[in-house]
Amino acid sequence: MTRFLTAAVAATLLAAPALADITVKDAYVRSSTPSSVTGAAFMTLTNDGAEDDRLIAASSDVAGKVELHTHNEDENGVMRMTEIEDGIAVPAGGMHQLARGGDHVMFMGLNAPLEQGDEIAVTLTFEKAGEMQVMIPVDHERKPDHGAMSHGD
């Protein structure tokens, strides 16, 4: 009986999918002006797991609506911000940077101004890793060269 249970446990462990192991690094949030009704969060997502994963949603009590956004250039060369509806891929053993001028978490309809030095709670939802709550500092002083563009600065 012991051999049967050991074999069953081993088979279960081997059959279980390896989940992504996501970490969030260098996160910060900012708004373009102190009275702005929008803000954005930037960070590096690292996947140390054996499976690809995908950031599929974000939420926070600081805003009426939170979406995953990116910037795309239109046919006239104008950069436009658009929602990412199918999520942001985070490859196994790799990373994805959410940076100014690129992919980011967008906060719309802020309930209060984002004050320098505050921290906000954000829940990131991954396809495989599930929900992860992170505390992100408000940093309006972060240098614009942190990402590809100045994001309106």
Secondary structure as the mmCIF struct_conf table of DSSP 4:
data_model
#
loop_
_struct_conf.conf_type_id
_struct_conf.id
_struct_conf.beg_label_comp_id
_struct_conf.beg_label_asym_id
_struct_conf.beg_label_seq_id
_struct_conf.end_label_comp_id
_struct_conf.end_label_asym_id
_struct_conf.end_label_seq_id
HELX_RH_AL_P HELX_RH_AL_P1 THR A 2 ALA A 15
BEND BEND1 ALA A 16 ALA A 16
HELX_LH_PP_P HELX_LH_PP_P1 PRO A 17 ALA A 20
STRN STRN1 ILE A 22 ARG A 30
BEND BEND2 SER A 32 THR A 33
TURN_TY1_P TURN_TY1_P1 PRO A 34 SER A 35
BEND BEND3 VAL A 37 VAL A 37
STRN STRN2 THR A 38 ASN A 47
BEND BEND4 GLY A 49 GLU A 51
STRN STRN3 ASP A 53 SER A 59
TURN_TY1_P TURN_TY1_P2 ASP A 61 VAL A 62
STRN STRN4 ALA A 63 GLU A 73
TURN_TY1_P TURN_TY1_P3 GLU A 75 ASN A 76
BEND BEND5 GLY A 77 GLY A 77
STRN STRN5 MET A 79 GLU A 83
BEND BEND6 GLU A 85 ASP A 86
STRN STRN6 ILE A 88 VAL A 90
TURN_TY1_P TURN_TY1_P4 ALA A 92 GLY A 93
STRN STRN7 GLY A 94 LEU A 98
TURN_TY1_P TURN_TY1_P5 ARG A 100 GLY A 101
BEND BEND7 GLY A 102 ASP A 103
STRN STRN8 HIS A 104 LEU A 110
BEND BEND8 ASN A 111 ALA A 112
TURN_TY1_P TURN_TY1_P6 GLN A 116 GLY A 117
STRN STRN9 GLU A 119 PHE A 126
TURN_TY1_P TURN_TY1_P7 GLU A 127 ALA A 129
STRN STRN10 GLY A 130 PRO A 137
STRN STRN11 VAL A 138 VAL A 138
TURN_TY1_P TURN_TY1_P8 HIS A 140 GLU A 141
BEND BEND9 ARG A 142 ARG A 142
HELX_RH_3T_P HELX_RH_3T_P1 PRO A 144 HIS A 146
BEND BEND10 GLY A 147 MET A 149
TURN_TY1_P TURN_TY1_P9 HIS A 151 GLY A 152
#
